[in-house]
Amino acid sequence: MDEQQGEPSALEREGRLGQGAPTAPHLHITHPLQRARVVLGVSGGIAAYKAADLASKLVQSEAVVDVVLTAGGQEFVRPLTFQALTKRPVHTDAFAPWTETSFGHITLAREADLLVIAPASANTIARLALGLADDLLGAIALSTEAPLLVAPAMEHGMYHHPATQEHLATLVRRGVIVVGPERGRLASGYEGDGRLASVEMILGRARALLGRDGPLAGKHVVVTAGGTREPLDPVRFLGNRSSGTMGYALAQAAIDHGAAVTLITTASLSPPVTATVVPVETAEQMRTAVEEAVKEGDALIMAAAVADFRPDRTQHQKIKKRPDQDVLDLRLTQNPDIIATIDHPGLVKVGFAAETHDLVDNARAKLAAKGLAMIVANDAVDTIGSAESVATIIQRDRLPDELPRMSKQRLAAEIVARLIPLLEREHDDGA
Ligand SMILES: Cc1cc2nc3c(=O)[nH]c(=O)nc-3n(C[C@H](O)[C@H](O)[C@H](O)COP(=O)(O)O)c2cc1C
């Protein structure tokens, strides 16, 4: 796409995230919500106020959001709220006059990349299951070819009523993604099932849904994240400053392109909602988890900062200092080199090299020695624990690709864009 143009090209609109060609430094769409046309249906439940937050977060994710309020929805939140948040007209009336360019439900249905109904009342769920088009939202839901995500919210009894359950089962059978509801305190004050799923959960599922047919659909990507913690005693460990941000961003970027992701992590950041998360602490635990996960894996991205050494034994009791003690000697044992030792035919391995000197030469040596397809070299001091990175991506038989300083989210998108052709090649070679 031309840097000057605001609108995406036809190719970008069709492919949304491109077809996996290396995109640096022209990568404009870095995640599937960006510029996606999302119709947000808001029906009549007390959780309708949370839809304002959802609309705001969708807009912050650069989605183009058209809100459709049901009659019930309007009893709880005024159109003006959504108008102000989305900077777009809010739709309430199935019989509003058509214009030369806008044909009511037909235009909204055709232009949508995704239809999200949150909150979905029991009444709206019933209407969706029966295919009723007696209001604007019902007509859009029947007309659109976009995927539908429904987030129910209601009282415990309403949710568990066989009618609601059967309607939800009908929707699931038709391929509708139902998110939540969660258990917790309900508006009535009672505890039960029926709370609207969190906005983060709805956003994450929406993002995965938009990316699900991407070039990594059907691929399983294993990502490691965070710094390992090697215990010295029950309360102390040897660790490093890695935050896990890079690994989490890579997990999200792979999901954005349709991959199933296993995230093996020492960090406790908020993971992408559709990732399978395996929490670990030490390098040994990480190796065991990676070995298990790559059995079904197509790619392994080792973004974790794995300790090279661990204490050669862990004290079972807290190490006490003696008054006469100036020095404590620690004996360290070398940890396994996970990415070098793990392999299986067809596994595409991507490593990271955080170096303090001779960045590219050291990274090239690692690429060859560890059988990697790609290595991301960056300055250890500048990168570890930081929100941004200045990286050079090195692949076999290619000139190093020096990237400018960018967020780790953006870098993750750049790395995954380069992983896609490697996985396609692997598939072709294996076919
Ligand atoms: C104060 C109040 C709160 C309500 N909360 C809910 C709710 O959380 N979930 C639900 O399914 N219905 C709830 N209802 C009932 C719906 O508003 C009602 O079924 C309405 O017809 C739904 O219309 P719609 O699905 O077209 O938006 C509530 C009604 C009132 C008066």
The ligand as a Gaussian input file, in Angstrom:
#p B3LYP/6-31G(d) Opt

LIG

0 1
 C      -33.857000      -3.818000      34.226000
 C      -33.845000      -4.913000      33.208000
 C      -32.721000      -5.675000      33.029000
 C      -32.704000      -6.700000      32.084000
 N      -31.554000      -7.406000      31.913000
 C      -31.532000      -8.401000      31.005000
 C      -30.347000      -9.131000      30.807000
 O      -29.315000      -8.903000      31.441000
 N      -30.360000     -10.115000      29.886000
 C      -31.463000     -10.422000      29.157000
 O      -31.397000     -11.343000      28.351000
 N      -32.599000      -9.719000      29.315000
 C      -32.673000      -8.723000      30.212000
 N      -33.820000      -8.008000      30.376000
 C      -34.974000      -8.307000      29.519000
 C      -34.798000      -7.727000      28.130000
 O      -34.511000      -6.370000      28.193000
 C      -36.031000      -7.992000      27.273000
 O      -36.148000      -9.382000      27.059000
 C      -35.994000      -7.272000      25.940000
 O      -37.166000      -7.597000      25.227000
 C      -34.778000      -7.635000      25.117000
 O      -34.876000      -7.051000      23.853000
 P      -33.765000      -7.211000      22.749000
 O      -33.262000      -8.603000      22.825000
 O      -34.438000      -6.926000      21.463000
 O      -32.739000      -6.208000      23.064000
 C      -33.861000      -6.966000      31.312000
 C      -35.003000      -6.181000      31.493000
 C      -35.004000      -5.169000      32.433000
 C      -36.250000      -4.348000      32.596000

